[in-house]
């Protein structure tokens, strides 16, 4: 009995039996004839072809291109390998980009927000906002960027300005911590009064999204933004209502 079984040929070529059969299916390696016992026996020529196909496939050559490549003359073979190298370079660059993306994702939403916004979140943490409050701000930034991208940079600049004002910073932190309060807590009205008095002196402290006014569905987008997390924090809804009512009473644009 001469020749190798498919299992032996696969082992010698460094592939699996399934891979050998896959090569047969694509016409890359001709199936040897069966011997008198009904088994296919692989000789040196088939084994060499297996090794050649496996080597090119491992190097990144598409199976659809391997047949023509092996049939080419030396000059065409060399040219084809140059093309393969270029394709591999593109794939490598893509993989490097994907790897970098994964690394950014490991840092949370830094991939989804520009660096300026991420730095602002870091600043908020350093100013005493809790991790949960920073997470809430991050979610708000993501929603603003998704729903009103044209106003995002201005919005971030306004938030930066607000955090630079000690009184506004204190009121913002206090407002965020009212989430667990009773919606009828009288302290909410006091916070709203103080905030509106401050806004009378500097309306720009309160971040705004002028891009909403230019959208036909601006009202719907505004509702999405202003209702975020408020279902779990009814006191926030109450505080927002108080602030808006008092701003209108003071003649301040909302």
N, C-alpha and C positions, 0 to 999 in steps of 0.2 A: 504494500500500500504506500503510494507516494503522495507528497504534498501535505499541506497543512489544512486542518479543519478551520472553519470560520472563527471559532473561538481562539485557536492558536494564532491565526493571522491577525486578529484584532489585538491580541495581547502583544505580539511582536511589533505591531505598528503603533501601539500606545493609544488605542481607541477602544470603544465598546463594540460588542456585536451589533447593537442597535445602530451605532454610527456607521458601521460597515454596510449594513443593509440600507441605510439612508443614502450613502454614496452610490450604491447600486441603483436605487430608485431614481436618482438624479442623473444617472448615466456617467458618473465620474469614474467609476471603477467597473470594468466589465465582469459580470458574474462568470466564474469558471464553470466548465462543464462538470456534470456529475460523473463519478466513477462507477464501476460495475456494481458497487454496493448502494448506489443512490445518493452518495454524499458529494458535495462540492469540495474540491481540493484546490487550495491556493498554492501557486508556484511562486517563484522568485519575481516574475514579471508583475503579477497581481499584488504581491507584497510591496514591491517598489512603488507601484502606482498608489497604493494605500498610503504609504509614507509621504509621497509627494503631495497628495491631496490633503492629508492631515496637516502637513507643515504649512501649506498655503492657507488653509482655513484657520489655523492657529495664529497666523500672521495677520489675519483680518481680511483676507480676500473673500468676497462673497462667493458662495457655492455656485451661483449662476455664472460666474466669470472664470472659475477655475478650469473648466474644460477647454475653453478657447485659449486660455493662458498656457496650458500644458502642450497644446497643439501648435503654439506659435514658434517661429524661428528665434534664435538667440537674441537678435536685435529687438524684435517685438516683445519678447519676454522681458528684456531689461527695461524697455519703455513702460510696459505694463506695471512692473514693480515700482517704478517711480510714481505712477498714478496711484497705486495702492498706498504708497507712503504718504502721499498728500491726503488721501482719504483718512488714513489713520491719524494724521496730525489734526485734522478737523475733529475727529472723534475724541482725541485726547483733550483738545481744547474744550469740547463740550462737557466731557467728564470732569475736567478741572472746575469748570463753571458750576456744574451740579454739586460738586463737593463743597465749593465755597458757599453755595446756597444752603446746603445742609448745615454748615458751620454757623451761618447767620441765623438759621431757624433755631439752632440750639440755644441761641441767646434770646429767644422769645420772639417778639414782633419787630425786631430791628430790621428784618428784611422788608417788612411791609410799610415802614415809616422812614422818612428821610432822617439823616443824622441830626439835623437841627431839632426835630421833634423828640428824638431819643435823648438828646442832651437835655432838653427841657424836662423830660420825665426824670432824668437823673437829678436835675436841680430840685425838682419837687420833693424827691426823697430826702435830699440833703436839707431841705427847709422844714422837715418834720412831718410831711404827709406820710401816712401809714402805707404799707405795701398794698393793702386793699384799695386805698384811695388812689394810689398811683396806677393800679390796674384799671380802675374805673376811668381815670383820665386817658389811659392808653386806648381803651375801648372807644372812648369818645373821639379821640384823634382819628382812629381807624374809620369810624363812621363818617366823620366830617370829610375825611379825604375821599371816601368812596362816594358820598352823596353830593358834596359841593367842592370838587377838586380845585376849581378855579379860585376859590376863596381860602384854600387851606393855608397858604403861606401867610396871608394877612391875619388869619385866625391865630396862627402860632405866634406871630409878632404881638398880637394883642394880649395873648395869655402871658407872654414874657413881660410885657409892660405891667400887667396886673400884678404878677408875682413880685415885681419890683416896688410896689406900693405897700408899705407895712400894714396899713389899715385894711386895704382890700385883701391882702394875703391872710390876715387874721380872720376876716369875715368869710373868706372862701373856705378856709379850714373848718371854721365853726359850722358853716352851712353843710359841708360834706358829712359832718359828724352828727347831723340832726336826723339821719336816716332811720334810726331806731326810736326816735321820739314819737309821742302821741301827736297825730296831726293837729290836734286842738291845743297843743302846748302853747301858752301865751308867749314863750320866748321866741317863737318863730316870727311873730309880728314885730318884736323888738329888733330882730336881726334884719328883717325886711326894711324897717324904718331907717336903721343906720346905713344900710347899703344904698338905699335910694337917696338919702341925704349926701352920701359920698358921690354918687353918680351925678348929682346936680352940679357938683364942682368939676367933674371930669367924666363925661359920658363915655370916653374911649376906653375906660377901665373895663367895661363889660364887653367881652368878645361878641362880635356880630358876624353874620354871614350874608353880605349883600348879594352874593350870587344867587341866593334863593329867590330873590325878587324877580330875577330875569328868567326863571323857569316856570313853565305852565303848571308843573306839578310841585312847585315850591312849597306849597302848604303841606302836602303829604310828606315831603322830605323833612320838613320842619317838625312834623308830629313824630316821625321816627326818631329824630335826634333828641327832642325834648322828653320823650317818654322812656328813653333807655334807662333801665334798672328801676324806674319809679314804681313799677308794679310791686316790687319787693320793698320799696321805701316810700310809703304813702306820705310821710312828712315832707319829702322832697317836692312832691306834687303840690302840697299845700303851700310850701314856702315859695315855689315858683309862681303860684297864683297870686300870693300876697305881693310879691315884688312887681309883677306885671300890673296889678291893679294900682299900686301906689305910684308906679312910673307914669301910668296914664293920667292919674290924678295930678301929678306934678308937671304934666305936659312934656314928658320925655318920650322920644320916639322909641318904639320897640322893634 
